[in-house]
Amino acid sequence: MYKIPLKDELLTEWKLPLLTDYIKKWAAITPENPALVSADTGRTYTYQEFDENITLYALRLKKMGIKKGDIVVAQWLAWPEFHMLTYACATVGAVMTPLDVRLMPDEVIRDMKKIDPTAFFCLGNTPMRDFRDLVQEVQQAVPSIKHYVQLTPGGKQEDFLAGCQNFEELFSPAALEELKTDERLIAALRQEYYELGTRDPHIIIFTTGSTGEPKPALICHENTLTNNAVFSREVGLYGTDSRYLNSMPTSHVAGTCQGPMTVWFVGGTVISLGMYSPPAVLSSIDKYKPTWWGGVPTMFRMLWLDPKYETYDISSLRYILYGGSAVDVPFLEKMSRMAATFGTSLGMTECAGYFTATPRGISLEEMAGQVGQVFPEYAPVTIRMPMNEDGTAGGEMPPGEVGEICVHGPIVFLGYYNNPDATAATISKEGILYTGDMGYFHNFGSYEGLKFAGRRKFVIKPKGYLVFPDEITDFISRHPKVAQAQVIGLPHEIFVDGVFAYVQPKPGEDIQPEEIMEYCKNLAAYKRPIHVEVWPASEPFPLTRVGKVNVPVLIEAGEKVVEELRNAGRWDR
């Protein structure tokens, strides 16, 4: 088997500098253990096979002329080839940038122009859609790209675009086998690999854009490894006990740095599903017996609504987690029936994923009101006043008071690629990351838990008060007839902001806005909704591509409702 071995001095170290070092570590210690399973095909790769394939992919990239610092874009699903390509980029020092397969040509071009990629690993005609028109538009609009590599499984010559190389030929076992005889190429790769450092970037993940246009977050090895250390402590499963079903998209930090890379950090197995769907997730749990799985709340709700949900065997699950938005106690009760342990966290792309975790053994009511405790040895968290005009961090808030959640330490990303202004608005001169999330620490007795108050951008300010949408959302969601609620702030001529609530009834329930208005009299007057809009029980709230509620779309819809209310004299009064 061909591979680049770990440096001798690292063989006895517990903390390694590069993501790829951990693959090499487990390939040396547990070579026959499964590292990667394709849930779509059933193909399994041992750590020894995974390590060799990554190295051979890296040799191919180097042969193509891709070098340290080059940006490589892949618009692929979470197939084994994607994971191998990602680690191969890290091996040569290139920076992988996964893009969502649902992006349209204008969106792909917009993102690419922010990063000037050298290579594009694209798709051809697939059951999802024909990507060739998209690729042709990119060829016309993005001059920095020198290499187009098209993946069309079993494709014929006429299926490939002019200017595109065939991935299955370029990376075929026979073609990669030939590289093993190129001693000069091998020696150069080995030397360059040993010169890489823990602060070298390995991936760009575009922020999801739920609060604005996506930005390219540049993440280094140390960022991701620190996240892996935090997240592995939350999950609490190591080695062969950690069998993770990955159903998150490759373009999301949870589908790369946070999920799969944490599993390979601890020597576990990633069962990778190309694309999320409730039947695919449930059948994969039944068939491959993962010990843990996670997703945003919408993904859980879709599972529970699957008409065959009860027929699948999900008893292998020992831990599940949700993240991305708040949930209520009934939601957690359903989670408790899926696995013996479960929890949530707070994270963001700019931290390579999660940086908090809820403790084990707490009550459902306690869990519903928080996002976990912090790990100060890895990622210290403080609650601060806004960043000062000179770019220094604002002062810390007194205990229990709401401020902006800030993260310190090596988990903080390098910055937004080629965007120093956006970086300076996010990372203070001291290196403190301003997350844009509001919250405070609460003393739960045996630990300090972080309470989430909402996004800074969406804080509502009626009559000079601060109202945090998540607090009101959580309160309304506890109404016995309510399935979900969403709260936003909309302009008000007298109050500046008015509280506006959407409520979705549970199936079979009939909710009147007046019921919710009466229920909300148990809130302080300034927190109460001025208007309650009933959302159809049969229609989901608008979502971003990663399953989070799309707040800007709700605001746009709410503005139209408010305009009608205003014309009827029922809003600005």
Secondary structure by P-SEA (a helix, b strand, c coil): ccccccccccccccccccaaaaaaaaaaacccccccccccccccccaaaaaaaaaaaaaaaaaacccccbbbbbcccccaaaaaaaaaaaaacbbbbbbbccccaaaaaaaaaaccccccccccccccccaaaaaaaaaaccccccbbbbbbccccccccccccccccccccaaaaaaaccaaaaaaaaaaaaaaccccccccccccccccccbbbbbbcaaaaaaaaaaaaaaaccccccccccccccccccccccccaaaaaaabbbbbccccccaaaaaaaaaccccccccccaaaaaaaaacccccccccccccccccccccccaaaaaaaaaaccccbbbbbccccccccccccccccaaaaaacccccccccbbbbbbcccccccccccccccccccbbbbbcccccccccccaaaaaacccccccccccccccccccccbbbbbbccccccccccccbbbbaaaaaaaaaaccccccccccccccccccbbbbbbbbbcccbbbbaaaaaaaaccccccccccbbbbcccccccccccccccaaaaaaaaaaaaaaaaaaaccccc
